[in-house]
Amino acid sequence: MEPLQAKEPRSHQRSKHILRHFHLIREILDRGDVEICKVHTNDNIVDPLTKPLAQQKHDRHTEPLGIRYVSDWS
């Protein structure tokens, strides 16, 4: 049985890219280049790209993104 990666300090070939990526994100946050904050669903215009929404809310979010129905193209 393999030891748990969280408890094993040495590098593992299969997770090496994940560790590098994690440390890059940590550096970016520490420098203050990016701030992570919660965005309420009513203010998050990309919600239609991540989950199903009611038609009215979907339309309200997609309009600022410039996403239109095919039937509106004419």
N, C-alpha and C positions, 0 to 999 in steps of 0.2 A: 504494500500500500504506500502511495506517495505521500510525503509530508505536505501539509497545507502551505500554500505559497505565502500567505500572510505571516506565518510563523517562521518561514525559512528565509534568511537574509540574502542568500546567494541569488545570482541572476539565473533566470530560466529562459531558455531560447524562445519558447513559444510566447512568453509575455514581455519580452524585452521592449517591443515597440509600444506597448501599453505604458510601461514605466516611463519611457522617454516622453511620451505624449503628456502624461500626467505631470511630470516635472516642468515641462514647457508651460502648461496652463498655470501651474502654481507660480512660476516666475512672472508671467504676464500679470496675474492678479496682484502679486507683491509689488510690482512696479507701479501699479495703479493705472495701467493702460486700459483695463476693462473693469467695470464694476458690475457685480451680479446683484440683481434686485428682482423682486416679484412683480410681475405685471398682471393686473387683474384681467380676466377674460374679456371684459367689456372694452378694455383699452388695447388688447393684443390683436393687431390687425392680421397677424399670420395664423391665427387660430383655424381658419378654414383649411389651411394646408396641413394641419396636424390632427384634426379631429372633426367629427360630424357636428354641425350646428343647425339650429332651426333656420329656415329660409330667410327670415327677416334679419337675423343676426349675421348670417353668412353674407348676405348682400351688403350690409352695412360695413363689413370688414373688407370685402373684396373690392369695393369701389375705390378706396384710396390706393390700392395696389395696381389699379388699372386692369383688373381681371373682369372680362365681360362674357356674357352668354353669346354663343355662336349666333343665335337668332338676332342679337342686337348689332351685328356687324354691318348689316345692309344700310 
